[in-house]
Amino acid sequence: MHGIFLLLGKVIKTPWKIVNRVITFLIVSILWAFFIWPNTVQACQMIASVFTQFNYQALIQNIGSLGLSLANYIVLIIATIMVFIYEGKKKVINEKIKNKAPEIKLILTISAILIILVFGVYGIGFDASQFIYNKF
């Protein structure tokens, strides 16, 4: 399914980058159901239930209590800000990094890996068996 949507994405593209990204996000989010649920029938039932039985009022009322701790919210906010900053200054940042010495590039790469490890795996509640690709 991912391959089919990749091919369709090459053919069907809007002129607006943000619309393309939202569509991609929605499609990938829906297709993740096939990794989470034990079989195709249950995955399809869950996808259908999002559109037929989803309680939007409960979501709006409980948006602040999505099971995230304060630390999770802080990491989410920092990561989101970093993504937006990078997207806005991508060319400038890439050009500055390209002109740096190899030692500086190595330090930046190691720093990026450490940041990903620290922000990606943290907290008492982390359980690798809950990772979405665990059963892949």
PyMOL commands that set and color helices and strands:
alter all, ss='L'
color gray80, all
select helices_A, chain A and resi 2-11+17-31+33-36+40-52+56-61+70-98+102-120+128-130
alter helices_A, ss='H'
color red, helices_A
deselect
rebuild
show_as cartoon
